[in-house]
């Protein structure tokens, strides 16, 4: 299965505002490792967050990363710090 990977402006803005070490780690996952692997199960702790199966989130360190999945298109939407619960 060929997956097309896209990046929302909000994701790129969030990524540029992070600390360099975290930014590099997320950049590597989103732009290098995931497009090469092309499989959703590669994303750590992936969870569906809507009823239709379009929006998902996964965690990397203490950050939540939101993605949208439509057919064979995966779009990275946001990177936000994990909320304190």
TIGU-231666 format. One record per residue (C-alpha): residue in three letters; z, x, y. Coordinates in steps of 0.02 Angstrom, whole numbers, plus 50000, padded with zeros to 5 digits. Last residue first. Layout:
BEGIN
ALAZXY...
***
This chain:
BEGIN
UNK516974979950781UNK516324994250887UNK514454991750906UNK513285004150823UNK512285013250956UNK510555006050990UNK508805010850935UNK507514997150963UNK505834990050906UNK505005000850771UNK503454991350717UNK502944990350535UNK501224983150502UNK500684979350323UNK501064960850333UNK502174958550484UNK503774968850479UNK504784970950638UNK506034985150652UNK507744987550728UNK508685004050719UNK510575003650724UNK511435019950767UNK513035028250706UNK512205039750579UNK510595030950535UNK510715012450507UNK509424999550461UNK508824983550537UNK507564970450489UNK506524957050574UNK505084947850492UNK505864940550336UNK505794922550396UNK507664919250395UNK508144933550509UNK509164949650499UNK508484957750340UNK509434973450293UNK508874991450265UNK510335003150224UNK509285019050238UNK507395016950260UNK506475023850106UNK506515006450028UNK505225001650159UNK503865012650088UNK502565022450187UNK503145039650129UNK502145049350259UNK502405036450396UNK504285036350357UNK504525055250358UNK503615060350517UNK503685048150662UNK505165036850623UNK506245048650519UNK505895064350621UNK506115054950785UNK507785048050724UNK508425065650686UNK507705073050845UNK508485059350952UNK510165061950868UNK510145080550907UNK509425078151083UNK510695064951138UNK509845048151159UNK508915041751313UNK507185046751249UNK507415036551090UNK507935020851185UNK506375022151294UNK505255024951142UNK506035010051052UNK505864998951206UNK504045003951222UNK503764997351046UNK503195009350911UNK501885005850778UNK501715010950595UNK500265004850489UNK500745003750306UNK499485007250169UNK500005000050000
***
